[in-house]
């Protein structure tokens, strides 16, 4: 059995995907790893190039799942999860670069903390600065406090201070380790989300299953933020994907109430 299955969803990100795979192979841990690349209908020759690329390490397992079209983030990752042989699952964006021993540290922490449903690393910008990657779960109460009463930061991305692990509510899925207990209790990602909110949804489900999400700053991953979706996202597409995902997550009534609170708060506080 593999220790960890690393699932990388790729969409027209050939060079980034190869860089990400290299970083996983060179990460330096003694873990038994397999890499599963799920290609979401790329037109840049990604599948053939990755299949034929001569990676610097000979002893590795690489599987490629080739989709005819873009099935979305959640469904593509679930394809990888179904094929995975690893005890732990690491969802890894194609626009990431794993730093030394990061995966090993995530897995070791998860093993030592059986209440963990997910563990995420500290994400870094390419210049080495810390990237905001953690969320509080959005609620109506928090929206009112932030947008009507000026309590800043309740619904914004942030990063925890300090050098030790900390329990959090939710995090982006650019690098997201899922534990065996989470797969058993919560299962894979919700495929109703094509893009956006799948991270919040999964972390909310972990909380409801009494499992914890941890931020581990000693594990570091460089994230070229936005590069993995560059070929898919423009302003029109972003809103077209965001609104239905918000409705799925909040429910129709709460979605519109949430947006009214934001709109009215911004209008009357300016």
DOVO-699650 format. One record per residue: residue number from 1; residue in one letter; y, x, z of N, C-alpha, C in turn. Coordinates in nm, 2 decimals, always signed. Atoms other than C-alpha are relative to their C-alpha. Layout:
! residues N
   pos   code     n.c2     n.c1     n.c3    ca.c2    ca.c1    ca.c3     c.c2     c.c1     c.c3
   NUM      A        Y        X        Z        Y        X        Z        Y        X        Z
...
***
This chain:
! residues 270
   pos   code     n.c2     n.c1     n.c3    ca.c2    ca.c1    ca.c3     c.c2     c.c1     c.c3
     1      X    -0.12    +0.08    +0.00    +0.00    +0.00    +0.00    +0.13    +0.09    +0.00
     2      X    -0.13    -0.07    +0.00    +0.35    +0.12    -0.08    +0.08    -0.03    +0.13
     3      X    -0.09    +0.02    -0.11    +0.60    +0.16    +0.20    +0.11    -0.09    -0.04
     4      X    -0.12    +0.07    +0.04    +0.89    +0.02    +0.01    +0.00    -0.02    -0.16
     5      X    -0.03    +0.03    +0.14    +0.95    -0.15    -0.33    +0.15    -0.01    -0.02
     6      X    -0.14    +0.00    +0.03    +1.29    -0.08    -0.47    +0.02    -0.08    -0.13
     7      X    -0.02    +0.08    +0.12    +1.40    -0.35    -0.71    +0.15    +0.01    -0.05
     8      X    -0.13    -0.02    +0.06    +1.69    -0.28    -0.95    +0.01    -0.10    -0.12
     9      X    -0.03    +0.09    +0.11    +1.82    -0.56    -1.17    +0.11    +0.07    -0.09
    10      X    -0.09    -0.07    +0.10    +1.98    -0.42    -1.49    +0.04    -0.09    -0.11
    11      X    -0.06    +0.07    +0.12    +2.21    -0.58    -1.75    +0.10    +0.09    -0.07
    12      X    -0.08    -0.09    +0.08    +2.35    -0.34    -2.00    +0.07    +0.11    +0.08
    13      X    -0.06    -0.10    -0.08    +2.40    -0.07    -1.75    -0.10    +0.12    -0.01
    14      X    +0.10    -0.11    +0.02    +2.17    +0.20    -1.90    +0.02    +0.12    +0.08
    15      X    -0.02    -0.12    -0.07    +2.33    +0.51    -1.76    +0.01    -0.01    +0.15
    16      X    -0.01    +0.03    -0.15    +2.41    +0.36    -1.42    -0.14    -0.02    +0.05
    17      X    +0.13    +0.03    -0.05    +2.05    +0.24    -1.39    -0.08    +0.13    +0.01
    18      X    +0.07    -0.13    +0.00    +1.91    +0.58    -1.48    +0.05    +0.09    +0.12
    19      X    -0.05    -0.07    -0.12    +2.14    +0.74    -1.22    -0.05    -0.06    +0.13
    20      X    +0.05    +0.06    -0.12    +2.03    +0.49    -0.96    -0.15    +0.03    +0.02
    21      X    +0.14    -0.03    -0.01    +1.66    +0.55    -1.03    -0.01    +0.15    +0.05
    22      X    +0.00    -0.14    -0.04    +1.72    +0.93    -1.00    +0.03    +0.01    +0.14
    23      X    -0.04    -0.02    -0.14    +1.89    +0.89    -0.67    -0.11    -0.05    +0.10
    24      X    +0.12    +0.04    -0.08    +1.59    +0.69    -0.53    -0.11    +0.10    +0.00
    25      X    +0.10    -0.10    +0.00    +1.35    +0.95    -0.65    +0.04    +0.13    +0.08
    26      X    -0.05    -0.12    -0.07    +1.56    +1.23    -0.50    +0.05    -0.02    +0.14
    27      X    -0.05    +0.04    -0.13    +1.63    +1.05    -0.18    -0.05    +0.09    +0.11
    28      X    +0.05    -0.11    -0.10    +1.41    +1.30    +0.01    -0.09    -0.05    +0.10
    29      X    +0.09    +0.04    -0.10    +1.20    +1.08    +0.23    -0.14    +0.01    -0.04
    30      X    +0.15    -0.01    +0.03    +0.82    +1.09    +0.25    -0.06    -0.13    -0.02
    31      X    +0.05    +0.13    +0.02    +0.79    +0.72    +0.19    -0.07    -0.01    -0.13
    32      X    +0.06    +0.04    +0.13    +0.56    +0.58    -0.07    +0.08    -0.11    -0.06
    33      X    -0.10    +0.10    +0.06    +0.80    +0.41    -0.31    -0.05    -0.03    -0.14
    34      X    +0.01    +0.04    +0.14    +0.77    +0.21    -0.62    +0.14    -0.05    -0.04
    35      X    -0.13    +0.05    +0.05    +1.07    +0.13    -0.84    -0.04    -0.11    -0.11
    36      X    +0.01    +0.11    +0.09    +1.08    -0.21    -1.02    +0.13    -0.03    -0.07
    37      X    -0.13    +0.03    +0.08    +1.35    -0.24    -1.29    -0.02    -0.14    -0.07
    38      X    +0.00    +0.13    +0.06    +1.41    -0.60    -1.39    +0.12    -0.01    -0.10
    39      X    -0.10    +0.00    +0.10    +1.60    -0.60    -1.72    +0.03    -0.14    -0.04
    40      X    -0.04    +0.14    +0.03    +1.80    -0.92    -1.77    +0.06    -0.02    -0.14
    41      X    -0.04    +0.03    +0.13    +1.82    -0.93    -2.14    +0.10    +0.10    -0.06
    42      X    -0.10    -0.11    +0.04    +2.01    -0.60    -2.20    -0.01    +0.01    -0.16
    43      X    +0.00    -0.02    +0.15    +2.12    -0.53    -2.56    +0.04    +0.15    -0.03
    44      X    -0.04    -0.14    +0.01    +2.20    -0.16    -2.50    -0.11    +0.10    -0.01
    45      X    +0.12    -0.09    +0.01    +1.85    -0.03    -2.54    -0.05    +0.05    +0.13
    46      X    +0.03    -0.05    -0.13    +1.80    +0.00    -2.17    -0.15    +0.01    +0.02
    47      X    +0.14    +0.00    -0.03    +1.43    -0.09    -2.16    -0.07    +0.12    -0.06
    48      X    +0.06    -0.12    +0.07    +1.32    +0.17    -2.42    +0.04    +0.13    +0.06
    49      X    -0.06    -0.13    -0.05    +1.55    +0.44    -2.28    -0.06    +0.03    +0.14
    50      X    +0.05    -0.02    -0.13    +1.43    +0.39    -1.92    -0.15    +0.04    -0.01
    51      X    +0.14    -0.02    +0.02    +1.07    +0.38    -2.03    -0.03    +0.14    -0.04
    52      X    +0.02    -0.14    +0.06    +1.10    +0.71    -2.22    +0.07    +0.11    +0.07
    53      X    -0.08    -0.10    -0.06    +1.34    +0.89    -1.99    -0.09    +0.09    +0.09
    54      X    +0.08    -0.10    -0.07    +1.19    +1.21    -1.84    +0.07    +0.03    +0.14
    55      X    -0.06    -0.02    -0.13    +1.28    +1.18    -1.47    -0.05    +0.13    +0.06
    56      X    +0.04    -0.13    -0.05    +1.27    +1.50    -1.27    -0.12    +0.01    +0.10
    57      X    +0.12    +0.01    -0.09    +0.99    +1.39    -1.04    -0.11    -0.06    -0.07
    58      X    +0.12    +0.06    +0.07    +0.64    +1.33    -1.18    -0.07    -0.10    +0.07
    59      X    +0.09    +0.09    -0.08    +0.48    +1.15    -0.89    +0.08    -0.12    +0.05
    60      X    -0.07    +0.12    -0.04    +0.64    +0.81    -0.89    -0.06    -0.12    -0.08
    61      X    +0.05    +0.12    +0.07    +0.56    +0.45    -0.99    +0.12    -0.08    -0.04
    62      X    -0.11    +0.08    +0.06    +0.80    +0.27    -1.22    -0.06    -0.12    -0.08
    63      X    +0.04    +0.11    +0.08    +0.75    -0.08    -1.34    +0.12    -0.06    -0.06
    64      X    -0.11    +0.06    +0.07    +0.97    -0.26    -1.59    -0.04    -0.14    -0.04
    65      X    +0.02    +0.14    +0.03    +1.00    -0.64    -1.62    +0.12    -0.03    -0.10
    66      X    -0.10    +0.02    +0.11    +1.18    -0.73    -1.95    +0.02    -0.15    -0.02
    67      X    -0.03    +0.14    +0.02    +1.35    -1.07    -1.97    +0.07    -0.01    -0.14
    68      X    -0.06    +0.03    +0.13    +1.46    -1.22    -2.30    +0.15    -0.03    +0.01
    69      X    -0.14    +0.04    -0.02    +1.79    -1.35    -2.15    +0.03    +0.03    +0.14
    70      X    -0.04    -0.02    -0.13    +1.99    -1.31    -1.84    -0.03    -0.12    +0.09
    71      X    +0.05    +0.10    -0.08    +1.82    -1.51    -1.57    +0.08    -0.02    +0.13
    72      X    -0.08    +0.00    -0.12    +2.07    -1.44    -1.30    -0.05    +0.10    +0.11
    73      X    +0.03    -0.10    -0.10    +2.07    -1.22    -0.99    -0.13    -0.04    +0.08
    74      X    +0.11    +0.04    -0.10    +1.84    -1.42    -0.76    -0.13    -0.01    -0.07
    75      X    +0.13    +0.01    +0.07    +1.57    -1.51    -1.02    -0.06    +0.13    -0.04
    76      X    +0.05    -0.13    +0.04    +1.55    -1.16    -1.15    -0.05    +0.08    +0.12
    77      X    +0.06    -0.07    -0.12    +1.51    -1.01    -0.80    -0.13    -0.06    +0.04
    78      X    +0.12    +0.07    -0.04    +1.25    -1.27    -0.72    -0.12    +0.04    -0.09
    79      X    +0.11    -0.05    +0.09    +1.05    -1.15    -1.03    -0.05    +0.13    +0.05
    80      X    +0.03    -0.13    -0.06    +1.06    -0.81    -0.88    -0.08    -0.01    +0.13
    81      X    +0.06    +0.02    -0.12    +0.96    -0.93    -0.54    -0.15    -0.05    -0.02
    82      X    +0.14    +0.05    +0.02    +0.65    -1.11    -0.68    -0.09    +0.11    -0.05
    83      X    +0.08    -0.11    +0.05    +0.54    -0.79    -0.85    -0.02    +0.11    +0.11
    84      X    -0.01    -0.11    -0.10    +0.61    -0.57    -0.54    -0.12    +0.02    +0.08
    85      X    +0.11    -0.04    -0.09    +0.34    -0.39    -0.35    +0.04    +0.06    +0.13
    86      X    -0.05    -0.06    -0.12    +0.56    -0.25    -0.08    +0.01    -0.09    +0.12
    87      X    -0.01    +0.07    -0.12    +0.57    -0.35    +0.28    +0.14    -0.05    +0.02
    88      X    -0.14    +0.03    -0.01    +0.95    -0.35    +0.27    +0.06    -0.02    -0.15
    89      X    -0.06    +0.02    +0.13    +1.17    -0.47    -0.02    +0.14    +0.05    +0.01
    90      X    -0.14    -0.04    +0.01    +1.49    -0.29    -0.11    +0.07    -0.05    -0.13
    91      X    -0.07    +0.05    +0.11    +1.72    -0.49    -0.34    +0.12    +0.10    -0.02
    92      X    -0.10    -0.11    +0.03    +1.94    -0.22    -0.51    +0.07    -0.03    -0.13
    93      X    -0.08    +0.02    +0.13    +2.22    -0.28    -0.76    -0.02    +0.12    -0.09
    94      X    +0.00    -0.11    +0.09    +2.21    -0.07    -1.07    +0.12    +0.09    +0.00
    95      X    -0.12    -0.08    -0.01    +2.56    +0.05    -1.00    +0.01    +0.07    +0.14
    96      X    +0.00    -0.07    -0.13    +2.45    +0.24    -0.68    -0.06    +0.13    -0.01
    97      X    +0.06    -0.13    -0.01    +2.36    +0.59    -0.59    -0.04    +0.03    +0.14
    98      X    +0.05    -0.01    -0.13    +2.14    +0.64    -0.29    +0.02    +0.14    +0.05
    99      X    -0.02    -0.13    -0.06    +2.23    +0.93    -0.06    -0.13    +0.04    +0.08
   100      X    +0.12    -0.06    -0.06    +1.98    +1.16    +0.11    -0.05    -0.08    +0.12
   101      X    +0.07    +0.06    -0.11    +1.73    +0.99    +0.34    +0.05    -0.15    +0.04
   102      X    -0.05    +0.13    -0.03    +1.91    +0.65    +0.32    -0.11    -0.10    +0.01
   103      X    +0.11    +0.10    +0.00    +1.60    +0.45    +0.24    -0.09    +0.02    +0.12
   104      X    +0.09    -0.03    -0.11    +1.39    +0.62    +0.50    +0.07    -0.05    +0.13
   105      X    -0.07    +0.04    -0.12    +1.66    +0.55    +0.77    +0.00    -0.16    +0.01
   106      X    +0.01    +0.15    -0.01    +1.67    +0.18    +0.67    -0.13    -0.05    +0.04
   107      X    +0.14    +0.05    -0.03    +1.29    +0.14    +0.68    -0.03    +0.04    +0.14
   108      X    +0.03    -0.03    -0.14    +1.26    +0.33    +1.01    +0.07    -0.09    +0.10
   109      X    -0.08    +0.09    -0.09    +1.53    +0.12    +1.17    -0.07    -0.14    +0.00
   110      X    +0.07    +0.13    +0.01    +1.36    -0.20    +1.05    -0.13    +0.00    +0.07
   111      X    +0.12    -0.01    -0.07    +1.03    -0.08    +1.18    +0.01    +0.00    +0.15
   112      X    -0.02    -0.02    -0.14    +1.17    +0.00    +1.52    +0.07    -0.13    +0.06
   113      X    -0.07    +0.12    -0.04    +1.35    -0.34    +1.54    -0.06    -0.12    -0.06
   114      X    +0.08    +0.11    +0.06    +1.10    -0.62    +1.48    +0.07    -0.13    -0.02
   115      X    -0.07    +0.13    +0.01    +1.36    -0.89    +1.52    +0.09    +0.01    -0.13
   116      X    -0.08    -0.01    +0.12    +1.53    -0.76    +1.20    -0.05    -0.07    -0.12
   117      X    +0.04    +0.06    +0.12    +1.52    -0.97    +0.89    +0.05    +0.08    -0.12
   118      X    -0.06    -0.08    +0.11    +1.74    -0.74    +0.68    +0.08    +0.11    +0.07
   119      X    -0.08    -0.11    -0.04    +1.91    -0.40    +0.72    +0.08    +0.05    -0.12
   120      X    -0.09    -0.05    +0.12    +2.20    -0.28    +0.50    +0.06    +0.13    +0.04
   121      X    -0.06    -0.13    -0.03    +2.35    +0.07    +0.47    +0.15    -0.01    +0.00
   122      X    -0.14    -0.02    +0.02    +2.71    +0.18    +0.48    +0.02    +0.02    -0.15
   123      X    -0.04    -0.02    +0.14    +2.85    +0.14    +0.12    +0.12    +0.09    -0.01
   124      X    -0.11    -0.09    +0.02    +3.08    +0.41    +0.00    +0.06    -0.02    -0.14
   125      X    -0.06    -0.01    +0.14    +3.33    +0.41    -0.29    -0.03    +0.13    -0.06
   126      X    +0.03    -0.13    +0.06    +3.29    +0.69    -0.54    +0.08    +0.11    +0.06
   127      X    -0.08    -0.11    -0.06    +3.57    +0.88    -0.37    -0.04    +0.03    +0.15
   128      X    +0.05    -0.03    -0.13    +3.38    +0.88    -0.04    +0.05    -0.09    +0.11
   129      X    -0.05    +0.09    -0.10    +3.58    +0.61    +0.14    -0.10    -0.11    +0.02
   130      X    +0.09    +0.11    -0.04    +3.40    +0.33    +0.32    +0.04    -0.13    -0.07
   131      X    -0.02    +0.13    +0.07    +3.36    +0.01    +0.12    -0.02    -0.12    +0.09
   132      X    +0.02    +0.12    -0.08    +3.40    -0.33    +0.28    -0.11    -0.08    -0.06
   133      X    +0.12    +0.06    +0.06    +3.06    -0.50    +0.24    -0.06    -0.10    +0.09
   134      X    +0.06    +0.09    -0.10    +3.01    -0.72    +0.54    +0.09    -0.13    +0.01
   135      X    -0.07    +0.13    -0.01    +3.10    -1.09    +0.58    -0.04    -0.07    +0.13
   136      X    +0.03    +0.11    -0.10    +3.12    -1.35    +0.86    -0.04    -0.12    -0.09
   137      X    +0.03    +0.12    +0.07    +2.95    -1.67    +0.75    +0.11    -0.09    -0.01
   138      X    -0.11    +0.09    +0.01    +3.21    -1.91    +0.61    -0.02    -0.13    +0.06
   139      X    +0.01    +0.13    -0.06    +3.27    -2.22    +0.81    +0.13    -0.07    -0.01
   140      X    -0.13    +0.07    +0.01    +3.53    -2.49    +0.81    +0.09    +0.04    +0.12
   141      X    -0.08    -0.04    -0.11    +3.65    -2.39    +1.16    +0.06    +0.14    -0.03
   142      X    -0.06    -0.13    +0.04    +3.70    -2.03    +1.04    +0.10    -0.01    -0.10
   143      X    -0.10    +0.02    +0.11    +3.88    -2.15    +0.73    +0.13    -0.05    +0.06
   144      X    -0.12    +0.06    -0.06    +4.12    -2.36    +0.94    +0.08    +0.11    +0.08
   145      X    -0.06    -0.10    -0.08    +4.18    -2.07    +1.18    +0.08    +0.11    -0.08
   146      X    -0.06    -0.11    +0.08    +4.25    -1.82    +0.90    +0.12    -0.05    -0.08
   147      X    -0.10    +0.04    +0.10    +4.45    -2.03    +0.65    +0.10    -0.09    +0.06
   148      X    -0.11    +0.09    -0.06    +4.63    -2.28    +0.88    +0.06    +0.07    +0.12
   149      X    -0.06    -0.06    -0.12    +4.68    -2.07    +1.20    +0.02    +0.15    -0.01
   150      X    -0.03    -0.14    +0.02    +4.70    -1.72    +1.06    -0.09    +0.10    +0.07
   151      X    +0.09    -0.10    -0.06    +4.40    -1.56    +1.23    -0.07    +0.08    -0.12
   152      X    +0.04    -0.07    +0.12    +4.35    -1.29    +0.97    -0.14    +0.06    +0.01
   153      X    +0.12    -0.07    +0.01    +4.02    -1.15    +0.85    -0.13    -0.07    +0.04
   154      X    +0.12    +0.07    -0.04    +3.78    -1.42    +0.96    -0.09    -0.03    -0.12
   155      X    +0.08    +0.03    +0.12    +3.66    -1.48    +0.60    +0.01    +0.11    -0.10
   156      X    -0.02    -0.12    +0.09    +3.74    -1.14    +0.45    -0.12    +0.10    +0.01
   157      X    +0.09    -0.11    -0.01    +3.50    -0.86    +0.37    +0.06    +0.11    +0.09
   158      X    -0.05    -0.11    -0.09    +3.52    -0.58    +0.62    -0.12    +0.10    +0.01
   159      X    +0.11    -0.09    -0.04    +3.32    -0.28    +0.74    +0.01    +0.03    +0.15
   160      X    +0.00    -0.02    -0.15    +3.21    -0.23    +1.11    +0.05    +0.14    +0.03
   161      X    -0.05    -0.13    -0.05    +3.38    +0.06    +1.29    -0.12    +0.06    +0.08
   162      X    +0.10    -0.06    -0.08    +3.17    +0.31    +1.48    -0.11    +0.07    -0.08
   163      X    +0.11    -0.08    +0.06    +2.87    +0.53    +1.41    -0.14    -0.06    +0.02
   164      X    +0.13    +0.05    -0.03    +2.59    +0.32    +1.55    -0.03    -0.13    -0.07
   165      X    +0.04    +0.13    +0.06    +2.39    +0.02    +1.42    +0.07    -0.12    +0.07
   166      X    -0.06    +0.12    -0.06    +2.55    -0.32    +1.47    -0.06    -0.12    -0.07
   167      X    +0.04    +0.13    +0.06    +2.43    -0.68    +1.42    +0.12    -0.06    -0.07
   168      X    -0.11    +0.07    +0.08    +2.63    -0.86    +1.16    -0.05    -0.14    -0.05
   169      X    +0.04    +0.13    +0.04    +2.62    -1.21    +1.01    -0.05    +0.00    -0.15
   170      X    +0.04    +0.00    +0.15    +2.60    -1.13    +0.63    +0.06    +0.12    -0.06
   171      X    -0.04    -0.12    +0.07    +2.64    -0.85    +0.38    -0.03    -0.02    -0.15
   172      X    +0.03    +0.00    +0.14    +2.66    -0.80    +0.01    -0.14    +0.06    -0.03
   173      X    +0.14    -0.04    +0.03    +2.32    -0.74    -0.16    +0.00    +0.12    -0.09
   174      X    +0.00    -0.12    +0.08    +2.42    -0.42    -0.34    -0.11    +0.10    +0.04
   175      X    +0.11    -0.08    -0.06    +2.17    -0.24    -0.11    -0.05    -0.08    +0.12
   176      X    +0.04    +0.10    -0.10    +1.97    -0.48    +0.10    -0.15    +0.00    +0.03
   177      X    +0.14    -0.01    -0.03    +1.64    -0.41    +0.28    -0.05    -0.13    +0.07
   178      X    +0.06    +0.13    -0.05    +1.43    -0.72    +0.34    -0.14    +0.04    +0.07
   179      X    +0.12    -0.03    -0.08    +1.16    -0.70    +0.61    -0.12    -0.09    -0.03
   180      X    +0.12    +0.09    +0.02    +0.80    -0.84    +0.59    +0.02    -0.13    +0.08
   181      X    -0.02    +0.12    -0.07    +0.89    -1.09    +0.86    +0.10    -0.10    -0.07
   182      X    -0.10    +0.09    +0.07    +1.19    -1.22    +0.66    -0.07    -0.06    -0.12
   183      X    +0.07    +0.05    +0.11    +0.97    -1.26    +0.35    -0.10    -0.11    +0.04
   184      X    +0.09    +0.11    -0.05    +0.72    -1.46    +0.56    +0.07    -0.12    +0.05
   185      X    -0.07    +0.11    -0.06    +0.97    -1.67    +0.74    +0.10    -0.07    -0.09
   186      X    -0.10    +0.06    +0.09    +1.24    -1.72    +0.48    -0.04    +0.00    -0.15
   187      X    +0.04    +0.00    +0.14    +1.08    -1.62    +0.15    +0.10    +0.08    -0.08
   188      X    -0.08    -0.08    +0.10    +1.25    -1.48    -0.16    +0.14    -0.07    +0.00
   189      X    -0.14    +0.06    +0.02    +1.61    -1.56    -0.28    +0.00    -0.14    -0.06
   190      X    -0.02    +0.14    +0.05    +1.73    -1.91    -0.36    +0.04    +0.01    -0.15
   191      X    -0.03    -0.01    +0.14    +1.71    -1.93    -0.74    +0.10    -0.10    -0.06
   192      X    -0.10    +0.09    +0.05    +1.96    -2.21    -0.76    +0.13    +0.07    -0.02
   193      X    -0.12    -0.08    +0.03    +2.23    -1.94    -0.75    -0.03    +0.09    -0.11
   194      X    +0.01    -0.09    +0.11    +2.28    -1.77    -1.08    +0.07    +0.13    +0.04
   195      X    -0.08    -0.11    -0.05    +2.55    -1.54    -0.93    +0.09    -0.05    +0.11
   196      X    -0.09    +0.03    -0.11    +2.75    -1.54    -0.61    -0.07    -0.09    +0.11
   197      X    +0.05    +0.08    -0.12    +2.66    -1.68    -0.26    -0.14    +0.02    +0.03
   198      X    +0.14    -0.01    -0.04    +2.30    -1.58    -0.27    -0.02    +0.09    +0.12
   199      X    +0.00    -0.09    -0.12    +2.38    -1.31    -0.01    +0.03    -0.08    +0.13
   200      X    -0.04    +0.09    -0.11    +2.55    -1.56    +0.22    -0.12    -0.10    +0.03
   201      X    +0.11    +0.09    -0.02    +2.27    -1.81    +0.17    -0.12    +0.06    +0.07
   202      X    +0.12    -0.07    -0.06    +1.99    -1.56    +0.25    +0.03    +0.04    +0.14
   203      X    -0.03    -0.04    -0.14    +2.16    -1.43    +0.56    +0.01    -0.12    +0.09
   204      X    +0.00    +0.13    -0.08    +2.23    -1.79    +0.68    -0.14    -0.04    +0.03
   205      X    +0.14    +0.04    -0.02    +1.86    -1.86    +0.63    -0.07    +0.09    +0.10
   206      X    +0.05    -0.09    -0.10    +1.77    -1.55    +0.83    +0.04    -0.04    +0.14
   207      X    -0.05    +0.04    -0.13    +1.99    -1.66    +1.12    -0.07    -0.13    +0.04
   208      X    +0.07    +0.13    -0.04    +1.83    -2.01    +1.11    -0.15    +0.03    +0.04
   209      X    +0.13    -0.03    -0.03    +1.49    -1.84    +1.13    -0.01    +0.10    +0.12
   210      X    -0.01    -0.08    -0.12    +1.61    -1.64    +1.44    -0.03    +0.15    -0.03
   211      X    +0.02    -0.14    +0.04    +1.60    -1.31    +1.25    +0.14    +0.06    -0.02
   212      X    -0.13    -0.06    +0.00    +1.89    -1.06    +1.26    +0.02    +0.09    -0.12
   213      X    -0.05    -0.09    +0.11    +2.09    -0.87    +1.00    +0.07    +0.12    +0.06
   214      X    -0.07    -0.12    -0.06    +2.19    -0.51    +1.09    +0.07    +0.08    -0.11
   215      X    -0.07    -0.10    +0.08    +2.44    -0.27    +0.94    -0.03    +0.13    +0.06
   216      X    +0.04    -0.13    -0.05    +2.32    +0.09    +0.97    +0.09    +0.10    -0.07
   217      X    -0.09    -0.10    +0.07    +2.60    +0.34    +0.90    -0.05    +0.14    -0.03
   218      X    +0.06    -0.13    +0.03    +2.38    +0.64    +0.91    -0.08    +0.01    -0.13
   219      X    +0.06    +0.01    +0.13    +2.22    +0.52    +0.59    +0.12    -0.03    -0.10
   220      X    -0.11    +0.02    +0.09    +2.47    +0.56    +0.30    -0.04    -0.01    -0.14
   221      X    +0.02    +0.02    +0.15    +2.48    +0.44    -0.06    +0.13    -0.01    -0.06
   222      X    -0.12    +0.01    +0.08    +2.75    +0.49    -0.31    -0.01    -0.12    -0.09
   223      X    +0.00    +0.12    +0.08    +2.85    +0.17    -0.48    +0.12    +0.00    -0.10
   224      X    -0.10    +0.00    +0.10    +3.04    +0.17    -0.81    +0.04    -0.15    -0.02
   225      X    -0.02    +0.14    -0.01    +3.17    -0.18    -0.73    +0.04    -0.07    -0.13
   226      X    -0.04    +0.08    +0.12    +3.17    -0.43    -1.01    -0.06    +0.05    -0.13
   227      X    +0.06    -0.06    +0.13    +3.00    -0.20    -1.27    -0.12    -0.07    -0.05
   228      X    +0.12    +0.06    +0.04    +2.67    -0.38    -1.26    +0.02    -0.14    -0.07
   229      X    -0.03    +0.13    +0.06    +2.83    -0.71    -1.37    +0.11    +0.00    -0.10
   230      X    -0.12    -0.02    +0.09    +3.10    -0.57    -1.60    -0.03    -0.07    -0.13
   231      X    +0.03    +0.06    +0.13    +2.92    -0.70    -1.91    -0.01    -0.15    +0.01
   232      X    +0.03    +0.14    -0.02    +2.88    -1.05    -1.76    +0.13    -0.07    +0.05
   233      X    -0.11    +0.06    -0.08    +3.20    -1.12    -1.56    +0.13    +0.02    -0.07
   234      X    -0.14    +0.00    +0.02    +3.54    -1.21    -1.68    +0.06    -0.11    +0.09
   235      X    -0.06    +0.09    -0.10    +3.79    -1.43    -1.50    -0.05    -0.14    -0.02
   236      X    +0.05    +0.14    +0.02    +3.67    -1.75    -1.67    -0.14    -0.01    +0.04
   237      X    +0.14    +0.01    -0.04    +3.30    -1.67    -1.62    -0.01    +0.01    +0.16
   238      X    +0.01    -0.01    -0.14    +3.37    -1.57    -1.26    +0.02    -0.14    +0.07
   239      X    -0.03    +0.13    -0.06    +3.52    -1.91    -1.17    -0.11    -0.10    -0.04
   240      X    +0.11    +0.09    +0.05    +3.25    -2.09    -1.38    -0.13    +0.02    +0.08
   241      X    +0.12    -0.03    -0.08    +2.98    -1.92    -1.17    +0.03    -0.03    +0.15
   242      X    -0.03    +0.01    -0.14    +3.16    -1.93    -0.84    +0.00    -0.14    +0.05
   243      X    -0.01    +0.13    -0.05    +3.23    -2.30    -0.81    -0.13    -0.07    +0.02
   244      X    +0.13    +0.06    -0.03    +2.87    -2.43    -0.86    -0.07    +0.06    +0.11
   245      X    +0.07    -0.07    -0.10    +2.74    -2.16    -0.63    +0.06    -0.05    +0.14
   246      X    -0.07    +0.04    -0.12    +3.00    -2.27    -0.36    -0.05    -0.14    +0.03
   247      X    +0.05    +0.14    -0.03    +2.89    -2.64    -0.40    -0.14    +0.01    +0.05
   248      X    +0.14    -0.01    -0.04    +2.52    -2.54    -0.36    +0.00    +0.05    +0.15
   249      X    +0.00    -0.06    -0.13    +2.60    -2.33    -0.05    +0.06    -0.10    +0.11
   250      X    -0.07    +0.08    -0.10    +2.85    -2.57    +0.13    -0.04    -0.15    -0.01
   251      X    +0.01    +0.15    +0.03    +2.75    -2.91    -0.02    +0.13    -0.04    -0.06
   252      X    -0.11    +0.04    +0.07    +2.99    -3.10    -0.23    +0.13    -0.03    +0.08
   253      X    -0.11    +0.04    -0.08    +3.21    -3.25    +0.04    +0.07    +0.12    +0.07
   254      X    -0.05    -0.12    -0.07    +3.24    -2.93    +0.24    +0.07    +0.10    -0.10
   255      X    -0.06    -0.09    +0.10    +3.31    -2.73    -0.08    +0.15    -0.04    -0.02
   256      X    -0.14    +0.04    +0.03    +3.62    -2.94    -0.16    +0.09    +0.00    +0.12
   257      X    -0.08    -0.01    -0.12    +3.73    -2.96    +0.20    +0.04    +0.15    +0.03
   258      X    -0.02    -0.14    -0.01    +3.70    -2.58    +0.22    +0.12    +0.05    -0.09
   259      X    -0.10    -0.04    +0.10    +3.91    -2.53    -0.09    +0.14    -0.07    +0.03
   260      X    -0.12    +0.06    -0.04    +4.17    -2.78    +0.03    +0.07    +0.07    +0.11
   261      X    -0.05    -0.08    -0.11    +4.21    -2.59    +0.35    +0.06    +0.13    -0.05
   262      X    -0.05    -0.13    +0.05    +4.26    -2.26    +0.16    +0.13    -0.03    -0.08
   263      X    -0.12    +0.03    +0.08    +4.50    -2.42    -0.09    +0.12    -0.04    +0.08
   264      X    -0.11    +0.06    -0.08    +4.71    -2.61    +0.16    +0.05    +0.11    +0.10
   265      X    -0.05    -0.11    -0.09    +4.72    -2.31    +0.40    +0.08    +0.10    -0.07
   266      X    -0.08    -0.09    +0.08    +4.84    -2.08    +0.13    +0.13    -0.06    -0.04
   267      X    -0.12    +0.07    +0.05    +5.09    -2.33    +0.00    +0.11    -0.01    +0.11
   268      X    -0.10    +0.04    -0.10    +5.26    -2.42    +0.33    +0.03    +0.12    +0.09
   269      X    -0.03    -0.12    -0.08    +5.24    -2.07    +0.50    +0.09    +0.10    -0.08
   270      X    -0.08    -0.09    +0.09    +5.42    -1.91    +0.20    +0.14    -0.04    -0.01
***
